[in-house]
Amino acid sequence: MNILNDRNLSYKAIGLYMQLYLTPRNVRPTLKELCKMRKEDESSVLDAIDELVKSGWLKFAPFRENGKVTGYRWQIFDKKEI
């Protein structure tokens, strides 16, 4: 399924997906950087991330160093992973 045909997603989630999809592979923007790219607050971006994760288009997991969360990693998929 193409993400644009997934009627369970909001326009906000699709927009975030496209932003992440078009970002070069070696660039992993932080939450704050994503918010600065568009007029969105952290809560709004997190809602879109949650929507993409729950629908199988994005994997978002904490990155740990010495047992402490130091950041987050995301992986975007061309096809739903569910």
C-alpha beads as a LAMMPS data file, in Angstrom:
LAMMPS data file: protein, C-alpha beads

82 atoms
81 bonds

1 atom types
1 bond types

-500.0 500.0 xlo xhi
-500.0 500.0 ylo yhi
-500.0 500.0 zlo zhi

Masses

1 110.0

Atoms # bond

1 1 1 0.000 0.000 0.000
2 1 1 1.162 3.501 -0.818
3 1 1 1.057 5.890 2.159
4 1 1 -1.047 8.344 0.162
5 1 1 -3.748 5.679 -0.119
6 1 1 -3.814 4.966 3.620
7 1 1 -7.082 6.616 4.643
8 1 1 -6.339 5.996 8.333
9 1 1 -3.642 8.697 8.350
10 1 1 -4.098 12.416 8.817
11 1 1 -2.613 14.952 6.419
12 1 1 -0.251 15.941 9.243
13 1 1 1.119 12.392 9.541
14 1 1 1.523 12.067 5.770
15 1 1 3.332 15.420 5.653
16 1 1 5.753 14.354 8.389
17 1 1 6.330 11.038 6.616
18 1 1 7.176 12.848 3.390
19 1 1 9.530 15.221 5.231
20 1 1 11.362 12.258 6.765
21 1 1 11.294 10.262 3.522
22 1 1 12.890 13.099 1.554
23 1 1 15.534 13.768 4.206
24 1 1 18.939 12.364 3.177
25 1 1 19.708 9.018 4.830
26 1 1 22.697 10.394 6.702
27 1 1 20.613 13.167 8.286
28 1 1 18.407 12.334 11.268
29 1 1 16.613 15.479 12.451
30 1 1 15.758 15.793 16.120
31 1 1 12.278 16.552 17.376
32 1 1 13.224 20.210 17.842
33 1 1 14.618 20.376 14.305
34 1 1 11.438 18.853 12.894
35 1 1 9.390 21.485 14.723
36 1 1 11.538 24.270 13.280
37 1 1 11.092 22.947 9.720
38 1 1 7.374 23.683 9.883
39 1 1 5.062 25.646 12.146
40 1 1 4.394 22.793 14.551
41 1 1 4.911 22.366 18.263
42 1 1 6.467 19.244 19.789
43 1 1 3.093 17.837 20.812
44 1 1 1.812 18.046 17.251
45 1 1 4.905 16.371 15.784
46 1 1 4.790 13.654 18.449
47 1 1 1.124 13.009 17.605
48 1 1 2.065 12.534 13.941
49 1 1 4.970 10.246 14.908
50 1 1 2.629 8.185 17.095
51 1 1 0.127 7.909 14.247
52 1 1 2.832 6.703 11.831
53 1 1 4.227 4.201 14.343
54 1 1 0.804 2.744 15.178
55 1 1 -0.046 2.383 11.501
56 1 1 3.255 0.654 10.638
57 1 1 4.935 3.339 8.514
58 1 1 7.598 4.360 11.040
59 1 1 9.634 2.717 13.754
60 1 1 10.688 5.107 16.507
61 1 1 12.825 3.860 19.380
62 1 1 14.957 5.362 22.131
63 1 1 18.732 5.282 21.736
64 1 1 20.580 4.422 24.926
65 1 1 24.148 4.963 26.055
66 1 1 25.229 3.466 29.373
67 1 1 21.587 2.659 30.135
68 1 1 20.390 6.253 29.679
69 1 1 18.197 7.521 26.861
70 1 1 20.314 10.000 24.908
71 1 1 18.122 10.373 21.852
72 1 1 15.776 8.611 19.490
73 1 1 16.220 6.744 16.242
74 1 1 13.612 6.376 13.580
75 1 1 13.278 4.105 10.594
76 1 1 10.840 4.865 7.826
77 1 1 9.294 2.164 5.625
78 1 1 8.185 2.205 1.972
79 1 1 5.478 -0.336 2.831
80 1 1 3.487 -0.880 6.005
81 1 1 5.306 -3.113 8.472
82 1 1 2.114 -4.453 10.063

Bonds

1 1 1 2
2 1 2 3
3 1 3 4
4 1 4 5
5 1 5 6
6 1 6 7
7 1 7 8
8 1 8 9
9 1 9 10
10 1 10 11
11 1 11 12
12 1 12 13
13 1 13 14
14 1 14 15
15 1 15 16
16 1 16 17
17 1 17 18
18 1 18 19
19 1 19 20
20 1 20 21
21 1 21 22
22 1 22 23
23 1 23 24
24 1 24 25
25 1 25 26
26 1 26 27
27 1 27 28
28 1 28 29
29 1 29 30
30 1 30 31
31 1 31 32
32 1 32 33
33 1 33 34
34 1 34 35
35 1 35 36
36 1 36 37
37 1 37 38
38 1 38 39
39 1 39 40
40 1 40 41
41 1 41 42
42 1 42 43
43 1 43 44
44 1 44 45
45 1 45 46
46 1 46 47
47 1 47 48
48 1 48 49
49 1 49 50
50 1 50 51
51 1 51 52
52 1 52 53
53 1 53 54
54 1 54 55
55 1 55 56
56 1 56 57
57 1 57 58
58 1 58 59
59 1 59 60
60 1 60 61
61 1 61 62
62 1 62 63
63 1 63 64
64 1 64 65
65 1 65 66
66 1 66 67
67 1 67 68
68 1 68 69
69 1 69 70
70 1 70 71
71 1 71 72
72 1 72 73
73 1 73 74
74 1 74 75
75 1 75 76
76 1 76 77
77 1 77 78
78 1 78 79
79 1 79 80
80 1 80 81
81 1 81 82
